Amino acid sequence: MEGNGQRELVEALTGLRKAHGKAVNINGNNALGATPHTIHDMGVGHVPEDREKDGVVGQYSIADNMVLNRFDEPEFSSKGIRNRRAVNELADALVEEYDVRTPSIQTTAQSLSGGNKQKVVIARELAANPSLLIASQPTRGVDVGSIEFIHSQIVRARDEGAGVLLVSAELDEVMGLSDRILVMYDGRIVAEIDAHDADRNRIGRLMAGGEDSAAAASA
């Protein structure tokens, strides 16, 4: 159930929101107060909740969107000069691998359908081989075919060793993809459930503040 702190948690973990506390440990590094770019360099991929606002730059080409978080790496630039060939080669490979439907990698991202924009975001984040993938509402507003493909890429990342934090308002998506389910209520995690033992009714009660939510939230 949205509005219980999931968005704020993701923003704090990815550097989009100022976090308060002692530490956010990512791969042995304290990410508390770090910028989004620094957190990316720590091995974190981020599929944001709002792809239009935070996922792509609509006026940029698909090729440029594929390196938004890697533009300063030696492979793609040197002394402030973009290596256009390397950028285009990466974009060509990712468009094919992730089945992005577009006439050209030079097409602007704003011309793509919602599902294809999301594929661009997924492709960009997974191309960096993250050790942690944070995916927030990854299939919101996309067609059924794209949903299936995005799910398969998330599972593939998990199978290849990445930790995955999936945040979704779709309970079927959470139950179908997750190994563990954490329920948030009133800004706190109130329950941790093994996916094999997950019960829809209990999760529903927890999301609404029932069962042990009140006790956990006051702890």
C-alpha positions as CSV (number, residue, x, y, z in Angstrom):
1,M,0.0,0.0,0.0
2,E,1.5,3.3,-1.1
3,G,2.0,6.1,1.3
4,N,3.6,4.1,4.1
5,G,7.2,5.3,3.4
6,Q,8.3,3.1,0.5
7,R,9.0,6.1,-1.8
8,E,10.9,7.9,1.0
9,L,13.0,4.8,1.7
10,V,14.0,4.4,-1.9
11,E,14.9,8.1,-2.2
12,A,17.0,7.9,0.9
13,L,18.8,4.8,-0.3
14,T,19.6,6.3,-3.7
15,G,20.6,9.7,-2.6
16,L,17.5,11.6,-3.8
17,R,16.4,12.5,-0.3
18,K,18.5,13.6,2.7
19,A,18.6,10.7,5.1
20,H,19.0,10.9,8.9
21,G,20.8,8.2,10.8
22,K,24.2,6.7,11.4
23,A,24.8,4.8,8.2
24,V,23.5,3.3,5.1
25,N,25.9,0.4,4.3
26,I,26.2,-0.5,0.6
27,N,29.0,-3.0,-0.2
28,G,30.9,-1.9,2.9
29,N,30.6,1.8,2.1
30,N,28.6,4.3,4.1
31,A,26.2,5.9,1.5
32,L,24.6,8.2,4.0
33,G,24.6,11.7,2.5
34,A,26.2,10.5,-0.8
35,T,25.0,11.8,-4.2
36,P,23.0,9.6,-6.6
37,H,26.1,9.4,-8.9
38,T,28.4,8.3,-6.0
39,I,25.8,5.7,-5.0
40,H,25.8,4.4,-8.5
41,D,29.5,4.1,-8.4
42,M,29.1,2.0,-5.3
43,G,27.4,-0.6,-7.5
44,V,23.8,0.4,-7.2
45,G,21.3,0.4,-10.1
46,H,18.1,2.3,-9.7
47,V,14.9,1.9,-11.6
48,P,12.9,5.0,-10.4
49,E,9.2,5.1,-9.7
50,D,8.7,7.9,-12.2
51,R,10.5,7.2,-15.4
52,E,9.4,10.5,-17.0
53,K,10.8,12.6,-14.2
54,D,13.7,10.6,-13.0
55,G,14.3,7.8,-15.5
56,V,14.9,9.4,-18.9
57,V,15.6,12.8,-20.3
58,G,12.9,13.0,-23.0
59,Q,14.7,15.5,-25.2
60,Y,17.9,13.3,-25.3
61,S,18.5,10.5,-27.8
62,I,18.1,6.9,-26.7
63,A,21.9,6.6,-27.1
64,D,22.5,9.4,-24.6
65,N,19.9,8.1,-22.2
66,M,21.8,4.8,-22.1
67,V,24.8,6.5,-20.5
68,L,23.2,9.1,-18.3
69,N,24.9,7.6,-15.2
70,R,28.1,6.5,-17.0
71,F,28.9,9.5,-19.2
72,D,32.1,10.3,-17.3
73,E,33.6,6.8,-17.5
74,P,36.8,6.6,-19.6
75,E,35.1,4.3,-22.1
76,F,32.6,7.0,-23.0
77,S,34.5,10.2,-22.6
78,S,38.0,11.6,-22.4
79,K,39.0,15.1,-21.1
80,G,35.4,16.2,-21.3
81,I,34.9,15.0,-24.9
82,R,32.3,12.4,-25.6
83,N,33.3,9.2,-27.4
84,R,30.3,9.1,-29.6
85,R,31.3,5.8,-31.3
86,A,31.5,4.0,-27.9
87,V,28.1,5.5,-26.8
88,N,26.4,4.4,-30.0
89,E,27.9,0.9,-29.9
90,L,26.6,0.4,-26.4
91,A,23.2,1.8,-27.3
92,D,22.9,-0.5,-30.4
93,A,23.8,-3.5,-28.3
94,L,21.3,-2.7,-25.5
95,V,18.5,-1.8,-27.9
96,E,18.8,-5.2,-29.4
97,E,19.3,-7.1,-26.1
98,Y,16.4,-5.5,-24.3
99,D,14.1,-5.3,-27.3
100,V,13.6,-1.6,-27.3
101,R,11.3,-0.8,-30.2
102,T,12.6,2.3,-32.0
103,P,13.6,3.2,-35.5
104,S,17.0,4.6,-34.4
105,I,19.1,5.0,-31.3
106,Q,19.2,8.7,-32.2
107,T,15.4,8.9,-31.7
108,T,14.5,11.0,-28.7
109,A,13.3,9.1,-25.6
110,Q,10.1,11.2,-25.4
111,S,8.9,9.6,-28.7
112,L,8.9,6.0,-27.2
113,S,6.0,4.3,-25.6
114,G,5.9,3.8,-21.8
115,G,7.0,0.2,-22.0
116,N,10.0,1.1,-24.3
117,K,11.0,4.0,-22.1
118,Q,11.1,1.6,-19.2
119,K,13.2,-0.9,-21.2
120,V,15.7,1.9,-21.8
121,V,15.9,2.5,-18.0
122,I,16.2,-1.2,-17.2
123,A,18.8,-1.7,-19.9
124,R,20.9,1.3,-18.7
125,E,20.9,0.2,-15.1
126,L,21.6,-3.5,-15.7
127,A,24.3,-2.8,-18.3
128,A,26.5,-1.5,-15.4
129,N,26.2,-4.9,-13.7
130,P,25.0,-3.6,-10.4
131,S,25.6,-5.6,-7.2
132,L,22.3,-4.0,-5.9
133,L,19.3,-3.2,-8.0
134,I,16.6,-1.0,-6.5
135,A,13.5,-1.3,-8.6
136,S,10.6,1.0,-7.7
137,Q,7.2,0.3,-9.4
138,P,9.2,-1.2,-12.4
139,T,6.1,-2.2,-14.4
140,R,3.7,0.7,-13.7
141,G,1.9,1.8,-16.8
142,V,3.5,-0.6,-19.2
143,D,1.9,-3.3,-21.5
144,V,1.6,-6.9,-20.6
145,G,4.4,-8.0,-22.9
146,S,6.8,-5.4,-21.4
147,I,5.8,-6.5,-17.9
148,E,6.8,-10.1,-18.6
149,F,10.1,-9.0,-20.2
150,I,10.9,-6.6,-17.3
151,H,10.2,-9.4,-14.7
152,S,12.5,-11.7,-16.6
153,Q,15.3,-9.2,-16.4
154,I,14.9,-8.6,-12.7
155,V,15.0,-12.3,-12.1
156,R,18.1,-12.6,-14.3
157,A,19.9,-9.9,-12.3
158,R,19.0,-11.8,-9.1
159,D,20.2,-15.1,-10.6
160,E,23.5,-13.5,-11.6
161,G,24.2,-12.5,-8.1
162,A,22.7,-9.0,-7.7
163,G,20.7,-8.2,-4.6
164,V,17.3,-6.8,-5.6
165,L,15.1,-4.5,-3.6
166,L,11.7,-4.5,-5.4
167,V,9.1,-1.9,-4.3
168,S,5.7,-2.4,-5.9
169,A,2.1,-1.6,-5.2
170,E,1.1,-4.8,-7.1
171,L,0.9,-7.6,-4.6
172,D,0.9,-10.2,-7.3
173,E,4.2,-8.8,-8.6
174,V,5.7,-8.8,-5.1
175,M,4.6,-12.4,-4.4
176,G,5.6,-13.7,-7.8
177,L,9.2,-12.3,-7.8
178,S,10.3,-12.0,-4.2
179,D,12.2,-14.4,-1.9
180,R,11.4,-12.3,1.2
181,I,8.5,-9.8,1.6
182,L,8.9,-6.8,3.9
183,V,5.7,-4.9,4.7
184,M,5.8,-1.2,5.6
185,Y,3.3,0.7,7.6
186,D,3.5,4.2,8.9
187,G,7.1,4.6,7.9
188,R,8.4,1.4,9.4
189,I,9.0,-2.2,8.4
190,V,6.5,-4.1,10.5
191,A,6.9,-7.6,9.1
192,E,9.3,-9.9,7.2
193,I,7.7,-12.9,5.5
194,D,9.2,-15.7,3.6
195,A,7.6,-15.7,0.1
196,H,6.9,-19.4,0.3
197,D,4.8,-18.8,3.4
198,A,3.2,-15.6,2.3
199,D,-0.5,-15.3,2.9
200,R,-2.4,-12.6,1.0
201,N,-4.8,-12.0,3.7
202,R,-2.2,-11.5,6.4
203,I,-0.2,-9.2,4.1
204,G,-3.3,-7.2,3.4
205,R,-4.0,-6.8,7.2
206,L,-0.4,-5.7,7.8
207,M,-0.5,-3.2,5.0
208,A,-3.6,-1.6,6.6
209,G,-2.1,-1.5,10.1
210,G,-3.6,-4.7,11.4
211,E,-2.1,-7.6,13.4
212,D,1.3,-6.8,14.8
213,S,1.7,-3.5,12.8
214,A,0.7,-1.3,15.7
215,A,3.1,-3.0,18.2
216,A,6.0,-2.9,15.7
217,A,5.4,0.7,14.8
218,S,5.6,1.7,18.4
219,A,8.8,-0.3,19.1
